[in-house]
Amino acid sequence: MEIAELFRSIYLFKGLSNEELALISAITAEKDFTKEEVVFKEGEAGDAFYLVLEGQIRISKYVIGAGEEALAILDKGSYFGEMALIDEFPRSASAIAHTDCRLLLMDKADFSQLLSNHKELAYKLLWVFCQTLSQRLRETNEKITSLFAIAKGF
């Protein structure tokens, strides 16, 4: 599958023109990870955004006294690490290869340059990032509500 064709199947890149997809493709690179290899650790500086081309990625937090707690398993077409493209805070979770996988990565500096040079593309991408972050915040709120309900039983 051609990268532009793959991009079209991914929510983040929906509605982009062929020219915009080509601009994005030009600033990406592929990288392979073996099962259990760490892509990035919670607390590290965020310097890239990732897209799962093949395999699965596990997003985890370390819980004192309990160890690793998996928050999500991401499949082909999923993306993660987008917060690093937007803010200057450390990684909020770890990303670990759940299986052997191939990722497409986009460097933060290249992404920033792309947005500076292409304002219409910047608007489209940042709007979808906002929708993604909103969705993830809602999911987190639901999980927290469930945990509070369970905790009241103790």
Secondary structure as the mmCIF struct_conf table of DSSP 4:
data_model
#
loop_
_struct_conf.conf_type_id
_struct_conf.id
_struct_conf.beg_label_comp_id
_struct_conf.beg_label_asym_id
_struct_conf.beg_label_seq_id
_struct_conf.end_label_comp_id
_struct_conf.end_label_asym_id
_struct_conf.end_label_seq_id
HELX_RH_AL_P HELX_RH_AL_P1 ILE A 3 ARG A 8
TURN_TY1_P TURN_TY1_P1 SER A 9 SER A 9
BEND BEND1 ILE A 10 ILE A 10
HELX_RH_3T_P HELX_RH_3T_P1 TYR A 11 PHE A 13
TURN_TY1_P TURN_TY1_P2 LYS A 14 GLY A 15
HELX_RH_AL_P HELX_RH_AL_P2 ASN A 18 ALA A 26
TURN_TY1_P TURN_TY1_P3 ILE A 27 ILE A 27
STRN STRN1 THR A 28 PHE A 33
TURN_TY1_P TURN_TY1_P4 LYS A 35 GLU A 36
STRN STRN2 VAL A 38 PHE A 40
TURN_TY1_P TURN_TY1_P5 GLU A 42 GLY A 43
BEND BEND2 GLU A 44 GLU A 44
STRN STRN3 ALA A 45 ALA A 45
HELX_LH_PP_P HELX_LH_PP_P1 GLY A 46 GLY A 46
STRN STRN4 ALA A 48 GLU A 54
BEND BEND3 GLY A 55 GLY A 55
STRN STRN5 ILE A 57 VAL A 63
TURN_TY1_P TURN_TY1_P6 ILE A 64 ALA A 66
STRN STRN6 GLY A 67 LEU A 74
TURN_TY1_P TURN_TY1_P7 LYS A 76 GLY A 77
STRN STRN7 TYR A 79 PHE A 80
TURN_TY1_P TURN_TY1_P8 GLU A 82 GLU A 82
HELX_RH_AL_P HELX_RH_AL_P3 MET A 83 ILE A 86
BEND BEND4 PHE A 89 PHE A 89
STRN STRN8 PRO A 90 PRO A 90
HELX_LH_PP_P HELX_LH_PP_P2 ARG A 91 ARG A 91
BEND BEND5 SER A 92 ALA A 93
STRN STRN9 SER A 94 ALA A 97
BEND BEND6 HIS A 98 ASP A 100
STRN STRN10 CYS A 101 ASP A 107
HELX_RH_AL_P HELX_RH_AL_P4 LYS A 108 ASN A 117
HELX_RH_AL_P HELX_RH_AL_P5 LYS A 119 LYS A 152
TURN_TY1_P TURN_TY1_P9 GLY A 153 GLY A 153
#
